């Protein structure tokens, strides 16, 4: 695997430019020195001696007396002869500089991406758009590949799946690196120098293409492993079993969602509003495609059977994500509501220590505002949480975030440390990350690169290893922003039409199960192979 440092080096590295400039400057200096040499030799001092025809001639310039010269034409010839080599050197240096500049211009105007193909230099806006599109495309490939790899791993030995798991891991690593570069560009805006921005965009394109090529190369072997085209019966049975489990869960999940609306503020259950209906839509689509898979298999149409089966598998998987999201949020809200009084009490205690007073009980007047602006802000936040907890249904994650913010303000001011603050922050951040991940995965047909970039950064900050309180809060904010941006993309995308492909097809396109034209489904592989089962079963 190519190292990050070597891959990020631009073809027009500054060191190469510096060497060329140094050569040109050195040549010019040598030429100038050579031109000055005859003057230095001819003006050696007040009195000088020269040799002419074997005799010594003394020149007394200070007296205005000049010794007779042997021949003026000989002197001119000698002077001209001295000037010819420097002029030739200066001309050579100029020609070399002009050639180097012209060569650089030709290389720049014929390069597009690393290893340019001889076409014009891609304009930055066009290159930026290309990088964004590739990020979305490869992210979709990685998500679909991971999904289908899970189906294969459930039926095949671990060693048989390992090569394809390694290919996916490579693609995921390249995609993460590309998202980090995209995030840095987004943070910097349009401020970076054009060459620096181009270099970053070219590396994003290069990494995405490498990831796609690795998945494309692994796709034929993966097809041999799954063998959907040859034997669909076992996979159909597995998909139908999972389908029946989810269909049986749907009424209970629907009742749980109704309970959330009753117990908490509307904003608490907003992340899963409509998820049960979408899950039902995916299950309807899966029903049709499972039936088609069986019919095609009975007729010996292996390719069509595999396409229908793969679409059904993906739809069942997304229905599971949607229903799991409701159950997860139900548990998360209960856990957060139980932890909130403890977090609030410990933060109030820290604030009371700052003011030299015992903390007040819930529902009473807050501490008098005073002192540092951070502690005053923390006091206002805690007072708002106290009022909400005693006045009726509230949003536990939002309340906990404000308690964490108040504790962080006290810590930043150096006035008090609130125990367990990072654990409280982690609870909210992980919930926001899981919610955003599920939404992007089940609506990836409409979600753009900006939301995905925020999500990837949140995942990095909450990844393996110990993260600080600031990093945890940053990840929480990025995950929430990713969810908002993804929802905006979905609203702008609208409701896709199912056409004549059957019920639920519009939702399948929105979920990225089918390609944008309603054909598909998307399978394990990169951009070149992911749509290899692209048929429209009737």
Helices and strands as residue ranges (DSSP letters): H 4-7, H 14-42, E 47-52, E 55-60, G 61-63, H 72-109, H 124-153, H 158-188, H 194-226, H 233-263, H 266-269, G 270-272, H 275-298, H 302-355, H 373-391, H 396-412, H 421-442, H 449-461, H 469-493, H 505-510
